[in-house]
Amino acid sequence: MQTGKPTVKAHSRRFVLKSLAGASVALAAFPFALRAGETAPAGRPLIVFFSRTGHTRTLAAMIRKRVGGDMVELKTAKPYPQDYEAAVKQAKKEQQAGARPALATELPPLEGYGTVFLGYPNWWGTMPMALFTLLEKYDFSGKTVVPFCTHGGSRLGRSVDDIRKLCPKARMLQGFAAFGDSVEQAGKGVDAWLRGIGMAQAR
């Protein structure tokens, strides 16, 4: 489910992606990215992520190792099917219906966090609908939101635009995208990305 548009050819797609391991990390530049001379706000970061296969969880852990802060894994009240094709169908159906899956996870009070890293797999060109539920439930006004995702070729897709619409009063920093099948190799890309947005490794 790491592609912008999952298909039944998932296994062949994974084979192609593994052959591209040397280019496994992609940085996404946006017009609202951090400007020269700017740094991310001070304060304890919060890393919130959704992960079905574990790829996004791995990426979230890499980020937390470097910036510190707290980490929360987002869970839906009704888990997605273990079967890949069944999960693909459910994700597509939810997107077409504009569904807002119920969440089993509560975030801590957001007052103490200035920066929120938001992680997810790219499903059908954007974030899973559970992230839409999250961003409509909580007020991210005044927060700095930093998106990151795992994918099978579509990078961040249109997810950043969707986040901007759901969090119009939040500040967005440059996002990061890594191939799901080779996310373990994304460390150097994560380091470069965090330096670029003013959040160098915690010491």
N, C-alpha and C positions, 0 to 999 in steps of 0.2 A: 504493500500500500504506500510505497515511497515515491510514487510517480504522480505527476500532475494529472494524468489520465490513466488509471490502472487498467490493464487489459489481461486477457487470459494468457498472454505471452510473457508472463512475469518472469519465468525461468530464463528464457532467452535474453530478456532485457537485463537481468542480473548478470548474465555472462558478459554482455557487452560492457556493462558498467565496471565490472571487475577489471577489464582490459584497459580501462581508463583511470586506473588507480593513481597514476602520477598526476592526474588533473582532478583529483577527487574533491577538492575544496573550491567553492566559488564564492567570491565576495560580491555583494549586490550594492551598487551605489544609487542613492536616491537624491532628489533635489533638496530634501530636508535633512540630509546627513550633517554630521558635525562640521562646523566651519573651521577654517584654519585658526589656530590659537585658542579654540574653545576646549574645555575639558568637561567630562561628565560630572554631575553634581556629587558632592560629598554625601556620605551616609551609607548605611548598611544596605547592600543590594538584596533584592528578593528574586529568586529564580523559580518561575512557575512553568511547568511543562506537561505536555500530554505525550504519552508514548505507548503504542500498542505492541511493537516488536522489540523494543529496548534500544533502538538506534538513537532516538532523541534523548532517552535517559542517559546514554553514554555521553552524548554531546553536552547535556546539561551538567553532568558531573565534571567534565573537563573545564567548563566555564567556572563552576563553583571553586574548583581547585585553584584557579587563578585569581578570582576576584573576591572570594570569601562570601559571606552573607548566608542567607537561609534558602532552602530549596524545598519546594512543594510539588509533588506529583499529582496532577489532576486526574481524577477517576470519574467515570460516568456511573450513574446508579445502575444501569444495565450494561454490563460489559459487552464489548464487541465480540463476534464469533471468533473462535480460534482459527477456523478454516479461512484461508486467504481469500478465496473467491467469494465466500459468503460475506466476509467483512467488506470487500470491495462493493458488492451490491448494496449492502446496507448504507455505506457511506454515500454512494451515489443517490440513493433514494432519499436520504436525509437532506442532501444538498438541494435536490430538485424540489422538495417540499418546504424548504426553508425551516427545517426542524430545529428545535432547541433542546437537545438531549439533557435530561436532568443530571445534575452533578452529585456525586457522593462525597466531594471534597469541599471543605470550607477554607478560605484563605485567612491568614492571621490579619489583624487590623493593619490597614495599609498606611496609617499615619506615620509610622516610623521608618518608612522606606521612601527614598527619593528616586531610586532606579529599579525598574522591574524588567528583568529579562523574561521574554515570553517565547517558549519553545514548543514546536509541534512538527509532525510530519506533513508534507505537502500531499493533500488528498484532493484529487480532481481539480488541481490548479489553485487551491487556497488551503487554509487551515481547516481542520475538522470542525464540524458544527458545534462540538462541545466548547470550543474556544469562543464561538459567538455567544453561547450561553454565559460563559465566564465574563466576557467583556461588557455584556449588558447588565449583569448582576452587580458588578462592583464599579465604583467610581474611580477612574484613573486620572481624573483632572489634576493637573499640576505635576504629575509623575513623568519621569523620563522612561519611555518604553523602548526596549531594545529587542527586536525580533530575531529569532534564529530557528532554522528548520533543517530537517533531513529530507532528502528527495531522491528520485530516480532519474532526474534529467530536467525537471522544470524549475529548479532552484526555488525561489520564494514565490513564484507565480504572481498572482494578484493579492496575496495575503496581506501585504503591507498596506495596500489601498483599503482593504477591508478593515484593518485595524485602525487606520486613520479615521474612517467613517464612524467606527464604534467608539473611538476615544478622541473626539475632536479637540479636547482641551489638554491632551497630553503632548509632550515633546517626543518626537521620534528620532532615534539615532540610526545609523547605518546598520543594516541587518547582515546576517551571515547564513550561508547555506552550505551543507556538506552532503555528499552522496551517502545514502544510508548504508549501502553494502560495504563501504570502506571508511566508515566514520572513525574507526580507531586510528586512522592515519591522519586525522585532521588537526593534530596538536599544533603544528607550526602555523597552519592557517588561522587557528583560533588565537594564537599569540599575536600574529600580525594584525588581526582584526581588532583585538582589544587595545593594542597600542594605538591603532588608528582612531579609535573613538575616545581615547583618553582614559582607558581603564586598564592600565598595565598590570602585570602579575602582582598579586599580593605577596609580600615578603614577611 
